[in-house]
Structures are given as C-alpha cells and as structure tokens.
Amino acid sequence: MNGIQLLSAALLDDLVARARASPRLRTNHNFHRDAADNPHRFLNVMIEGTYVRPHRHVTPPKAESFVVLRGAIAVFLFDEQGTVVARYDLAATGEHPCGIDVAPGIYHSIVVTSAVAIVYEVKPGPYQAESDKAFAPFAPPEGSPDCASYLAHLAAVPPSPCEPA
C-alpha cells in the first residue's frame, strides 16, 4: 500500500550495516518525503563511538523527540557555558525510560552507550541545513582530534534522576 513504511528486522539490520560502514558511524532513514515536509520523522542508527556535537534548534525554534527502538543512549543537556545540567539514560529494554522530548533552544547531545542504537526521531520541518542546528561553541567540531576525549568526558557524567512526566 502506498504511503506505508514498515519497520522490519531486515530494514533495521541493513541500516546498522550502513551505519557501521559510514565514516561518521551513523546513518538516517527518513520517513518524510523531502526537506520541506513537516514534521520530519526518521530513524537515526548510530554505532558506539559516533560523535554527535552538542547543538540546539533556535532558527526557527524546534523541539526534538527521541524514542529508542534498539540499544541504549545517553542524552545530555547543557547550559550556555557547556556545563552538563542533565544526563538521561534511555534504553529499549525497559530498564530506563525509552524516550525524551527536548524543548527548543536547549543544547543537547547523544552518546551511544550500547554497541548499536536505533532511535526514532521527530522534529518540525522544513529542514534547512544552514539554520537547522546551532552548534555549541564549547564542544569540539565533528572530525576534531578532541572528539574522543570529549566523548569520554561526557560518559563519565553520572545519570540524572528521572522525574515523572
């Protein structure tokens, strides 16, 4: 049937293989048709060690939701100076919450805490590459030799207590 996309084990396994082969150790699978669509819905498939530079969505302000379908991640929230104000561990297994919704304008990042993580993401469209993300000036740019030590610094931050919705 047109307009239907199923999430099969074969699709997820194929995406994991693509992410492993990617220099960035991640890949997306979009459910939306194009950059103009609203909302954007996609799978973000990430391999442990990928670096997601802290960023926020401010132009225009956009919230972003993450639901873990496979594996585990830690979501970090930062203040303007780069201090971690919260770390939320999310997992598909039920031992932790499985999702989070981040309000517009909050610096955030993801660290994969399992071998592989598959995350369903939703955020408003349209996507415009030049304004979608405001990267945090306090974090190293992607590809920098400092990324590994920054990831290690984040991994050492203890989890925040989870509060009820």
C-alpha positions as CSV (number, residue, x, y, z in Angstrom):
1,M,0.0,0.0,0.0
2,N,1.4,3.4,-0.9
3,G,2.1,5.7,2.0
4,I,3.1,2.9,4.4
5,Q,6.6,2.1,5.6
6,L,7.1,-0.9,7.9
7,L,10.0,-1.2,10.3
8,S,11.2,-4.7,9.7
9,A,14.2,-6.5,11.3
10,A,15.7,-6.7,7.8
11,L,15.4,-2.9,7.4
12,L,17.0,-2.3,10.8
13,D,19.8,-4.7,10.2
14,D,20.5,-3.1,6.8
15,L,20.7,0.3,8.4
16,V,23.0,-1.0,11.1
17,A,25.3,-2.3,8.4
18,R,25.2,1.1,6.6
19,A,26.0,2.9,9.8
20,R,29.0,0.6,10.5
21,A,30.3,1.3,7.0
22,S,29.9,5.1,7.4
23,P,32.9,7.2,8.4
24,R,30.5,9.0,10.9
25,L,29.3,5.7,12.4
26,R,25.7,6.6,11.8
27,T,23.0,6.8,9.1
28,N,19.5,8.1,8.9
29,H,16.4,6.6,7.3
30,N,13.8,9.2,6.5
31,F,10.1,8.6,6.5
32,H,9.3,12.1,5.3
33,R,9.4,12.7,1.6
34,D,11.7,15.7,1.4
35,A,13.3,18.5,3.4
36,A,10.1,20.7,3.1
37,D,7.9,18.1,4.9
38,N,6.6,18.8,8.4
39,P,7.2,17.0,10.6
40,H,10.4,15.2,10.0
41,R,10.3,11.6,11.1
42,F,13.3,9.3,10.8
43,L,15.5,6.6,12.2
44,N,18.9,7.6,13.4
45,V,21.1,4.5,13.5
46,M,24.2,5.0,15.5
47,I,27.3,2.9,16.3
48,E,29.1,3.2,19.6
49,G,31.8,5.9,19.3
50,T,29.9,8.2,16.9
51,Y,30.1,11.8,17.9
52,V,27.0,14.0,17.9
53,R,28.2,17.5,18.5
54,P,26.1,19.4,21.1
55,H,23.7,21.7,19.3
56,R,20.3,23.3,19.7
57,H,17.5,24.3,17.4
58,V,16.7,28.0,17.5
59,T,16.2,29.3,14.0
60,P,13.3,28.6,14.0
61,P,12.9,27.2,17.5
62,K,12.2,23.4,17.2
63,A,11.6,20.7,19.8
64,E,13.0,17.3,19.1
65,S,11.8,13.9,20.3
66,F,13.8,10.7,20.6
67,V,12.5,7.2,21.2
68,V,15.0,4.3,21.5
69,L,13.9,1.2,19.5
70,R,17.1,-0.8,19.9
71,G,20.1,-0.4,22.2
72,A,20.8,2.5,24.6
73,I,21.9,6.1,24.6
74,A,22.6,8.9,27.0
75,V,21.1,12.3,26.2
76,F,23.0,15.2,27.6
77,L,21.6,18.7,28.2
78,F,23.9,21.7,28.6
79,D,23.8,25.3,29.8
80,E,25.2,28.2,27.7
81,Q,28.7,27.6,29.1
82,G,28.8,23.9,28.3
83,T,28.2,22.5,31.7
84,V,26.2,19.3,31.7
85,V,23.0,20.1,33.5
86,A,21.4,16.7,33.0
87,R,22.2,13.2,31.7
88,Y,19.2,10.9,30.9
89,D,19.9,7.3,30.1
90,L,17.4,5.9,27.6
91,A,17.1,2.3,26.5
92,A,14.8,0.0,24.6
93,T,14.9,-2.7,27.3
94,G,12.7,-1.1,29.9
95,E,15.5,-0.6,32.5
96,H,15.4,3.1,31.7
97,P,12.9,5.4,30.1
98,C,12.8,4.8,26.3
99,G,12.3,8.4,25.1
100,I,12.7,12.1,25.7
101,D,11.3,15.3,24.3
102,V,13.7,18.2,24.2
103,A,12.3,21.7,24.1
104,P,13.5,24.3,21.5
105,G,16.7,26.2,22.3
106,I,18.3,23.6,24.7
107,Y,21.8,22.5,23.9
108,H,21.8,18.7,23.7
109,S,23.8,15.7,22.5
110,I,23.6,12.0,22.3
111,V,26.2,9.4,23.3
112,V,25.6,5.8,22.3
113,T,26.0,3.5,25.4
114,S,25.5,0.2,23.7
115,A,27.2,-1.4,20.6
116,V,24.3,-0.1,18.4
117,A,21.4,2.3,19.0
118,I,18.4,2.8,16.8
119,V,16.4,5.9,17.6
120,Y,13.2,7.2,16.1
121,E,13.3,11.0,15.9
122,V,10.7,13.5,15.2
123,K,11.1,17.3,14.9
124,P,9.4,20.0,12.9
125,G,10.3,20.6,9.3
126,P,11.2,22.0,7.0
127,Y,14.9,21.2,7.1
128,Q,17.3,24.0,6.1
129,A,20.9,22.9,6.5
130,E,22.2,26.4,7.1
131,S,19.9,27.1,10.1
132,D,18.8,23.7,11.4
133,K,21.4,23.4,14.1
134,A,23.3,26.0,16.1
135,F,26.4,24.1,17.2
136,A,27.7,24.6,20.7
137,P,30.9,26.7,20.7
138,F,32.0,24.9,23.8
139,A,32.3,21.5,22.1
140,P,34.8,20.3,19.5
141,P,33.6,20.3,15.9
142,E,33.0,16.9,14.3
143,G,36.2,15.4,13.0
144,S,38.4,17.2,15.6
145,P,41.0,15.1,17.3
146,D,39.4,16.3,20.6
147,C,36.1,14.4,20.0
148,A,37.2,11.2,21.6
149,S,38.3,12.9,24.9
150,Y,35.1,14.9,24.9
151,L,33.0,11.7,24.5
152,A,34.9,10.2,27.4
153,H,34.3,13.3,29.5
154,L,30.5,13.0,28.8
155,A,30.5,9.3,29.5
156,A,31.9,10.0,33.0
157,V,28.9,12.3,33.9
158,P,26.6,10.4,36.3
159,P,22.9,10.0,35.2
160,S,20.3,12.4,36.5
161,P,17.3,11.1,38.4
162,C,14.3,10.6,36.1
163,E,11.3,12.7,37.0
164,P,7.7,11.6,36.1
165,A,6.2,13.2,33.1
